[in-house]
Amino acid sequence: MDPDYEKRLFRQQNGQSPYGSPMQSPVASPVKDKYGDRFIPSRAGANWHISFNMPQDTGKTQSPGQTRKAKEANDNQKDMTYSCLLRNELLGAGIEDLKVSTVFQEQQPDERKILAPKDTKNLFQYRVSRKDVDSSDSSPYSLSPVGTKSQKLLRSPRKTVRKISKIPFKVLDAPELQDDFYLNLVDWSSTNILSVGLGTCVYLWSACTSQVTRLCDLAVDQDSVTSVAWSERGNSVAVGTHKGFVQIWDVSANKKISTLEGHSARVGALAWNADMLSSGSRDRLILQRDVRTPPSITERRLAGHRQEVCGLKWSPDHQHLASGGNDNKLFVWNMNSTSPVQTYTEHLAAVKAIAWSPHQHGLLASGGGTADRCIRFWNTLTGQPLQCVDTGSQVCNLAWSKHANELVSTHGYSQNQILVWKYPSLVQIAKLTGHTYRVLYLAISPDGEAIVTGAGDETLRFWNVFSKTRSPKESKSELNLFTKIR
């Protein structure tokens, strides 16, 4: 054997450099397994986040006011599931539900801070520490390539993607449908019949048979239709006229029952409360009359508005009447007083859009005209304002969903759009366009799924915007004033 090679081999076995260079800190070689000279490391306890850099989400977060597309929401859900699966298998995150994953991502530290000093001790360690292995996440009899928590994650229920069609499912021509902000010319009955005031006539359209019939023609009296409203049972319809009369018609018999006088100007707003009918007029008065009594019986006169009354709605418990006027005021009246019990003056324009919530007792929503553009929410139990959202355009109508805590608003200048809102977050669920004029008229179907909108473009458009499924999240707290009927 060569003497020089023999010296270098001898120095190498003694921990010295074969070329005579000094070793400042000798490194001990790994301990070999006593069963063989080959060493195959087990990586079950290694920190995989050191070797694998998981891609970060690059999608831009949408603001609450933007409408989320169904396809993007579905793709984001798939990416979230895959990301959580990787975290379970590589990092041992233990995520079992997608709802927990969002909290996990918010609490996840920066990648540069993950490699803490206590994590580096396992980087060059070959033996597996028993505490690093979660025995509950693995089974020798499992046929799945992923752990038990990842299996629970894959079996967890997925959030259903809300799909609202941007196209109306039906469009009807409505010639002579007036483009007047202060009128209410469309209403949908509980018997699934739509009443529309067109010029001097009132037409009925059956949603079951699509049959159109003419109920009345006021041309013989040289009058025109300014408002229509169905009774709660759907057997009678009230018709307000330009001359200040209110006619009551029996639909089944196609016969006029009575004509109510008392107003000196056009009647633009009507609201039923059982057999009592409230009418609002340009003469600034609100008259309440029982249609079962003779027309000569004195009516209740509610005087408070200083300009035309353009919005009227009774609360679901039939105890309070909300009225809006061109004087920018919103009043709440009760059954026993002739003066308003509550007055709201925050709106900066005419208040036509009014809607009582069927889900929370005492919750009232109202919308302002062009100079205001806001939807405001009020707690009429305490008289306090709740929330306000600027819609960017004239608010013409409001209607709550019968099944979910959502509402729809129609708008005029200058967007001419239809918006669906989630309450109380006030997130826009959908934005529907198609009308070329102000969307002045709105009615909801008796099943609570569809709405019909009318505009000065002389068309009626039908949209599917609401779902029959009730919201699973309902407050059960005794401290919530809105869940109790008082």
C-alpha positions as CSV (number, residue, x, y, z in Angstrom):
1,M,0.0,0.0,0.0
2,D,1.2,3.5,-0.8
3,P,2.6,5.1,2.4
4,D,1.1,8.5,1.6
5,Y,-2.4,7.0,1.2
6,E,-2.0,5.0,4.4
7,K,-1.2,8.2,6.3
8,R,-4.2,10.0,4.9
9,L,-6.5,7.1,5.8
10,F,-5.2,7.0,9.3
11,R,-5.8,10.8,9.8
12,Q,-9.3,10.5,8.4
13,Q,-10.2,7.7,10.9
14,N,-8.9,9.9,13.8
15,G,-11.2,12.8,12.8
16,Q,-8.5,14.8,11.1
17,S,-8.5,16.3,7.6
18,P,-6.7,14.0,5.1
19,Y,-4.9,17.1,3.8
20,G,-3.7,18.4,7.1
21,S,-6.1,21.4,7.4
22,P,-7.3,22.1,10.9
23,M,-10.9,21.3,11.9
24,Q,-12.2,24.0,14.2
25,S,-15.3,22.1,15.4
26,P,-15.4,18.3,14.5
27,V,-18.8,17.0,13.6
28,A,-19.7,13.6,14.8
29,S,-21.1,11.3,12.2
30,P,-24.6,10.0,12.6
31,V,-25.0,6.9,14.7
32,K,-25.5,3.9,12.5
33,D,-28.2,1.4,13.0
34,K,-26.9,-1.8,14.7
35,Y,-28.8,-3.9,12.2
36,G,-26.9,-2.7,9.1
37,D,-24.6,-0.2,7.6
38,R,-27.3,1.5,5.5
39,F,-29.2,4.4,7.0
40,I,-32.6,5.3,5.7
41,P,-34.0,8.3,7.6
42,S,-37.7,8.4,8.6
43,R,-39.2,11.8,7.8
44,A,-42.5,11.5,9.7
45,G,-41.4,14.0,12.4
46,A,-39.7,16.5,10.2
47,N,-40.9,20.0,9.7
48,W,-42.3,19.9,6.2
49,H,-43.0,23.6,6.0
50,I,-39.2,24.1,5.8
51,S,-38.9,22.1,2.6
52,F,-42.3,22.9,1.0
53,N,-43.4,26.4,0.3
54,M,-47.2,26.4,-0.1
55,P,-48.5,28.9,-2.7
56,Q,-50.3,31.9,-1.2
57,D,-53.7,33.0,-2.3
58,T,-53.4,35.7,-4.9
59,G,-57.1,36.4,-5.4
60,K,-58.1,39.9,-4.6
61,T,-60.5,40.3,-1.7
62,Q,-63.8,41.8,-2.9
63,S,-65.3,44.7,-1.0
64,P,-68.7,44.0,0.7
65,G,-70.5,46.2,-1.8
66,Q,-69.4,44.1,-4.8
67,T,-71.4,41.2,-6.2
68,R,-69.5,37.9,-6.1
69,K,-69.8,35.7,-9.1
70,A,-70.9,32.1,-8.6
71,K,-67.9,30.6,-10.6
72,E,-65.3,32.6,-8.6
73,A,-66.9,31.5,-5.3
74,N,-66.8,27.9,-6.4
75,D,-63.2,28.1,-7.4
76,N,-62.2,29.8,-4.2
77,Q,-63.9,27.0,-2.2
78,K,-62.0,24.4,-4.1
79,D,-58.7,26.2,-3.5
80,M,-59.5,26.5,0.1
81,T,-60.2,22.8,0.4
82,Y,-57.0,21.8,-1.3
83,S,-55.0,24.3,0.8
84,C,-56.4,22.9,4.0
85,L,-55.7,19.3,2.9
86,L,-52.1,20.2,2.3
87,R,-51.8,21.8,5.7
88,N,-53.2,18.7,7.3
89,E,-50.9,16.3,5.6
90,L,-47.7,18.3,5.5
91,L,-48.0,20.6,8.6
92,G,-50.3,18.6,10.8
93,A,-52.7,21.5,11.1
94,G,-55.7,19.3,12.1
95,I,-58.3,21.2,10.2
96,E,-61.6,19.3,10.1
97,D,-64.0,21.9,8.8
98,L,-63.7,24.7,6.2
99,K,-65.1,27.2,8.6
100,V,-62.1,26.6,10.9
101,S,-59.7,27.0,8.0
102,T,-60.5,30.7,7.6
103,V,-59.6,31.3,11.3
104,F,-56.4,29.3,10.8
105,Q,-55.3,31.4,7.9
106,E,-55.8,34.6,9.8
107,Q,-53.7,33.3,12.6
108,Q,-51.0,31.7,10.4
109,P,-47.7,33.5,11.0
110,D,-45.5,34.8,8.2
111,E,-43.4,32.1,6.4
112,R,-40.2,33.8,7.5
113,K,-41.2,33.5,11.2
114,I,-42.2,29.9,11.0
115,L,-38.6,28.7,11.4
116,A,-38.3,29.4,15.1
117,P,-35.3,28.2,17.1
118,K,-37.3,25.4,18.7
119,D,-38.2,24.1,15.2
120,T,-34.6,23.9,14.0
121,K,-33.7,21.2,16.4
122,N,-35.4,18.6,14.2
123,L,-33.9,19.7,11.0
124,F,-30.8,17.3,11.1
125,Q,-32.3,14.9,13.6
126,Y,-33.0,11.4,12.2
127,R,-34.8,9.8,15.0
128,V,-38.6,10.3,15.2
129,S,-39.9,11.8,18.4
130,R,-43.1,10.0,19.5
131,K,-44.7,13.3,20.5
132,D,-44.5,14.5,16.9
133,V,-46.7,11.6,15.7
134,D,-50.4,12.0,16.2
135,S,-51.6,8.4,16.7
136,S,-55.2,9.5,16.4
137,D,-54.6,10.8,12.9
138,S,-53.4,7.5,11.4
139,S,-54.7,3.9,11.5
140,P,-52.9,0.8,10.2
141,Y,-56.1,-0.5,8.8
142,S,-57.1,2.7,6.9
143,L,-57.3,2.4,3.1
144,S,-57.3,6.2,2.6
145,P,-54.0,7.9,1.6
146,V,-54.9,10.9,3.9
147,G,-55.3,11.1,7.6
148,T,-58.6,11.0,9.6
149,K,-58.8,14.7,10.0
150,S,-58.3,15.3,6.3
151,Q,-61.1,12.7,5.6
152,K,-63.4,14.7,7.9
153,L,-62.4,17.8,6.0
154,L,-63.4,16.2,2.7
155,R,-66.7,15.0,4.1
156,S,-67.6,18.3,5.7
157,P,-70.6,20.1,4.1
158,R,-69.9,22.6,1.4
159,K,-71.4,26.0,1.4
160,T,-74.0,26.2,-1.3
161,V,-73.3,28.9,-3.9
162,R,-76.1,31.4,-4.3
163,K,-77.0,31.8,-7.9
164,I,-79.4,34.6,-8.9
165,S,-80.2,34.8,-12.6
166,K,-79.3,38.2,-14.1
167,I,-82.0,37.7,-16.8
168,P,-85.7,38.0,-16.1
169,F,-87.6,34.8,-16.7
170,K,-90.6,36.8,-18.2
171,V,-91.1,40.2,-19.7
172,L,-94.5,41.7,-20.4
173,D,-95.4,44.8,-22.3
174,A,-97.1,47.5,-20.2
175,P,-98.2,50.4,-22.5
176,E,-99.0,53.7,-20.8
177,L,-97.3,52.7,-17.6
178,Q,-96.6,56.1,-16.2
179,D,-93.1,57.3,-15.3
180,D,-94.1,59.1,-12.1
181,F,-92.2,58.6,-8.8
182,Y,-95.2,59.3,-6.6
183,L,-97.5,56.6,-7.9
184,N,-97.9,52.9,-7.0
185,L,-99.4,51.1,-10.0
186,V,-98.3,47.5,-9.5
187,D,-99.4,45.0,-6.9
188,W,-99.4,41.1,-6.6
189,S,-102.3,39.4,-4.7
190,S,-102.2,36.4,-2.4
191,T,-104.2,34.5,-5.1
192,N,-101.3,35.0,-7.6
193,I,-102.9,37.7,-9.7
194,L,-101.0,40.8,-10.8
195,S,-102.9,44.1,-11.0
196,V,-101.4,47.0,-13.1
197,G,-102.7,50.5,-13.6
198,L,-102.2,51.5,-17.3
199,G,-103.4,55.0,-18.1
200,T,-107.1,55.0,-17.4
201,C,-107.5,51.2,-17.0
202,V,-106.6,48.5,-14.5
203,Y,-105.6,45.2,-15.9
204,L,-105.3,41.8,-14.2
205,W,-102.7,39.2,-15.2
206,S,-103.0,35.7,-13.8
207,A,-99.6,34.1,-13.1
208,C,-101.2,30.7,-13.3
209,T,-102.8,30.9,-16.7
210,S,-101.2,34.1,-18.1
211,Q,-104.7,35.3,-18.9
212,V,-105.1,39.1,-19.1
213,T,-108.5,40.8,-18.2
214,R,-109.5,44.4,-18.0
215,L,-111.0,45.2,-14.6
216,C,-112.1,48.8,-15.1
217,D,-111.8,51.8,-17.4
218,L,-112.0,55.3,-15.9
219,A,-112.0,57.1,-19.2
220,V,-115.8,57.4,-19.0
221,D,-115.3,59.6,-15.8
222,Q,-112.4,61.4,-17.4
223,D,-110.1,60.1,-14.7
224,S,-106.9,58.0,-14.5
225,V,-105.4,55.4,-12.3
226,T,-102.8,56.5,-9.7
227,S,-102.5,53.5,-7.4
228,V,-103.7,49.9,-6.9
229,A,-103.6,47.6,-3.9
230,W,-104.9,44.1,-3.2
231,S,-106.6,43.2,0.0
232,E,-104.9,40.6,2.2
233,R,-107.3,37.8,1.1
234,G,-106.9,38.7,-2.6
235,N,-110.6,39.0,-3.3
236,S,-110.8,42.8,-3.6
237,V,-108.6,45.4,-5.1
238,A,-108.5,49.2,-4.3
239,V,-108.0,51.7,-7.1
240,G,-106.9,55.2,-6.4
241,T,-107.7,57.9,-9.0
242,H,-106.3,61.2,-10.1
243,K,-109.4,63.0,-8.9
244,G,-109.0,61.8,-5.4
245,F,-111.5,58.8,-5.3
246,V,-110.8,55.3,-4.1
247,Q,-112.8,52.6,-5.8
248,I,-113.2,49.1,-4.3
249,W,-113.7,46.3,-6.8
250,D,-114.7,42.7,-6.3
251,V,-112.5,40.7,-8.6
252,S,-114.4,37.5,-8.7
253,A,-117.7,39.3,-9.7
254,N,-115.8,41.9,-11.8
255,K,-118.0,44.5,-10.1
256,K,-117.4,47.8,-8.3
257,I,-118.4,47.6,-4.6
258,S,-118.1,51.2,-3.5
259,T,-116.5,54.5,-4.2
260,L,-114.8,56.3,-1.2
261,E,-114.6,60.1,-1.3
262,G,-112.7,62.5,1.0
263,H,-109.5,63.4,-0.8
264,S,-109.2,66.6,-2.8
265,A,-106.3,65.5,-4.9
266,R,-104.8,62.3,-6.5
267,V,-104.4,59.2,-4.3
268,G,-100.9,57.9,-4.9
269,A,-100.6,55.4,-2.0
270,L,-102.8,52.7,-0.6
271,A,-102.4,50.1,2.2
272,W,-104.8,47.5,3.5
273,N,-105.1,46.4,7.2
274,A,-107.6,43.6,7.2
275,D,-110.9,45.4,6.3
276,M,-109.4,48.8,6.9
277,L,-108.0,50.8,4.0
278,S,-105.5,53.6,4.4
279,S,-105.1,56.1,1.5
280,G,-102.4,58.8,1.1
281,S,-103.0,61.8,-1.2
282,R,-101.4,64.9,-2.7
283,D,-103.7,66.8,-0.3
284,R,-101.2,65.8,2.5
285,L,-103.9,63.7,4.3
286,I,-104.0,60.0,5.2
287,L,-107.6,58.7,5.5
288,Q,-108.4,55.4,7.2
289,R,-111.8,53.8,6.4
290,D,-113.5,50.5,7.0
291,V,-114.7,49.2,3.7
292,R,-117.5,47.2,5.4
293,T,-119.2,50.4,6.6
294,P,-121.3,52.8,4.4
295,P,-119.2,55.5,2.7
296,S,-121.0,58.1,4.7
297,I,-119.3,57.0,8.0
298,T,-116.7,59.5,9.1
299,E,-113.2,58.4,8.5
300,R,-110.0,58.8,10.6
301,R,-107.9,61.7,9.3
302,L,-104.2,61.6,9.9
303,A,-102.6,65.0,9.3
304,G,-98.8,65.4,9.7
305,H,-97.2,65.6,6.3
306,R,-96.7,68.9,4.7
307,Q,-96.5,67.6,1.1
308,E,-97.8,64.7,-0.9
309,V,-98.0,61.3,0.8
310,C,-96.3,58.8,-1.5
311,G,-95.6,55.8,0.7
312,L,-97.8,53.7,3.1
313,K,-97.1,50.4,4.7
314,W,-98.8,48.6,7.7
315,S,-96.6,46.5,10.0
316,P,-97.0,42.7,10.0
317,D,-98.7,42.8,13.5
318,H,-101.3,45.3,12.1
319,Q,-100.6,47.8,14.9
320,H,-98.5,50.5,13.2
321,L,-98.7,52.4,9.9
322,A,-95.5,53.9,8.4
323,S,-96.0,56.8,6.0
324,G,-93.5,58.7,3.8
325,G,-94.0,62.0,2.1
326,N,-92.4,64.4,-0.3
327,D,-91.5,66.5,2.7
328,N,-88.6,64.1,3.4
329,K,-90.3,62.8,6.6
330,L,-91.1,59.3,7.8
331,F,-93.9,58.9,10.3
332,V,-95.1,56.0,12.4
333,W,-98.7,56.0,13.5
334,N,-100.6,53.6,15.8
335,M,-104.2,52.5,15.8
336,N,-105.4,54.9,18.5
337,S,-103.7,58.2,17.8
338,T,-104.3,60.8,15.1
339,S,-100.8,62.2,15.5
340,P,-97.6,60.4,14.7
341,V,-96.0,58.5,17.6
342,Q,-92.5,58.6,15.9
343,T,-91.0,61.1,13.5
344,Y,-87.8,60.5,11.5
345,T,-86.3,63.4,9.6
346,E,-82.9,62.0,8.6
347,H,-83.8,61.6,4.9
348,L,-82.9,64.4,2.5
349,A,-85.4,63.6,-0.2
350,A,-88.9,62.2,-0.7
351,V,-89.6,58.9,1.2
352,K,-91.6,56.6,-1.0
353,A,-89.8,53.2,-0.4
354,I,-91.0,51.7,2.9
355,A,-90.9,48.1,4.1
356,W,-91.5,46.4,7.5
357,S,-89.3,43.4,8.3
358,P,-91.3,40.1,8.7
359,H,-88.4,38.6,10.7
360,Q,-87.6,41.2,13.4
361,H,-90.4,42.9,15.3
362,G,-90.3,46.6,14.9
363,L,-87.6,46.8,12.2
364,L,-88.5,49.3,9.5
365,A,-86.5,50.1,6.3
366,S,-87.0,53.3,4.3
367,G,-85.4,54.8,1.2
368,G,-84.9,58.3,0.0
369,G,-85.1,60.0,-3.4
370,T,-82.5,61.4,-5.7
371,A,-81.0,63.9,-3.2
372,D,-80.7,61.3,-0.5
373,R,-80.0,57.8,-2.2
374,C,-79.8,56.1,1.2
375,I,-81.6,53.1,2.7
376,R,-82.0,53.6,6.4
377,F,-83.1,51.1,9.1
378,W,-85.0,52.0,12.2
379,N,-85.9,50.3,15.5
380,T,-89.4,51.5,16.0
381,L,-89.6,49.8,19.5
382,T,-87.0,52.3,20.8
383,G,-87.2,55.0,18.1
384,Q,-83.5,54.7,17.4
385,P,-81.8,54.6,14.0
386,L,-79.9,51.4,13.3
387,Q,-78.0,51.4,10.0
388,C,-77.6,53.4,6.8
389,V,-76.2,52.5,3.3
390,D,-75.7,54.9,0.4
391,T,-76.9,53.1,-2.7
392,G,-75.7,55.8,-5.2
393,S,-79.0,56.2,-6.9
394,Q,-82.7,57.1,-6.2
395,V,-84.4,54.5,-4.0
396,C,-87.9,53.9,-5.4
397,N,-89.1,50.7,-3.7
398,L,-88.1,48.2,-0.9
399,A,-89.4,44.7,-0.1
400,W,-88.3,42.1,2.4
401,S,-87.9,38.4,1.6
402,K,-90.5,36.3,3.3
403,H,-88.1,33.5,4.1
404,A,-84.6,34.9,4.6
405,N,-83.3,38.1,6.2
406,E,-82.8,39.8,2.9
407,L,-84.4,42.7,1.0
408,V,-84.6,44.0,-2.5
409,S,-84.5,47.6,-3.6
410,T,-85.3,49.2,-6.9
411,H,-83.6,52.4,-8.1
412,G,-84.1,55.3,-10.5
413,Y,-81.6,58.1,-11.3
414,S,-79.2,57.3,-12.4
415,Q,-78.5,53.5,-12.3
416,N,-82.0,52.1,-13.0
417,Q,-81.0,48.9,-11.2
418,I,-82.3,46.3,-8.8
419,L,-80.2,45.3,-5.8
420,V,-80.6,42.4,-3.4
421,W,-79.1,43.0,0.1
422,K,-78.2,40.7,3.0
423,Y,-79.3,42.1,6.4
424,P,-77.7,43.1,8.8
425,S,-74.4,42.9,7.0
426,L,-75.8,45.0,4.0
427,V,-73.7,43.0,1.5
428,Q,-75.0,43.1,-2.1
429,I,-76.0,39.6,-3.1
430,A,-77.0,40.5,-6.7
431,K,-77.3,43.5,-9.0
432,L,-79.9,43.2,-11.8
433,T,-80.1,45.5,-14.8
434,G,-82.3,45.7,-17.9
435,H,-84.7,48.5,-17.4
436,T,-83.9,51.6,-19.4
437,Y,-86.0,53.9,-17.2
438,R,-86.5,54.4,-13.5
439,V,-87.6,51.1,-11.8
440,L,-90.6,52.8,-10.0
441,Y,-92.8,49.8,-9.3
442,L,-92.1,46.6,-7.3
443,A,-94.2,43.7,-6.1
444,I,-93.4,40.3,-4.6
445,S,-95.0,37.0,-5.5
446,P,-97.2,35.2,-2.9
447,D,-94.7,32.4,-2.5
448,G,-91.9,34.9,-1.8
449,E,-89.5,33.7,-4.5
450,A,-90.1,36.1,-7.5
451,I,-90.5,39.8,-7.9
452,V,-92.0,41.9,-10.6
453,T,-90.6,45.3,-11.5
454,G,-92.1,48.0,-13.7
455,A,-90.6,51.1,-15.2
456,G,-91.3,54.0,-17.5
457,D,-89.9,51.9,-20.4
458,E,-93.4,50.3,-20.4
459,T,-92.3,46.8,-19.5
460,L,-92.9,44.5,-16.6
461,R,-90.0,42.2,-15.7
462,F,-90.1,39.1,-13.5
463,W,-87.0,38.0,-11.6
464,N,-86.2,35.0,-9.3
465,V,-84.3,36.6,-6.5
466,F,-85.3,34.9,-3.2
467,S,-85.2,31.3,-2.0
468,K,-87.8,29.5,0.0
469,T,-85.2,28.0,2.4
470,R,-85.2,29.8,5.7
471,S,-81.9,31.2,7.0
472,P,-80.3,28.6,9.5
473,K,-78.9,31.5,11.6
474,E,-81.6,32.9,13.7
475,S,-80.9,34.7,17.0
476,K,-82.3,32.8,20.0
477,S,-81.1,35.3,22.6
478,E,-83.6,36.6,25.1
479,L,-81.9,40.0,24.9
480,N,-82.7,40.4,21.2
481,L,-85.7,42.7,21.2
482,F,-86.6,41.9,17.6
483,T,-87.3,38.2,18.0
484,K,-90.2,38.8,20.4
485,I,-93.7,40.0,19.5
486,R,-94.6,42.5,22.1
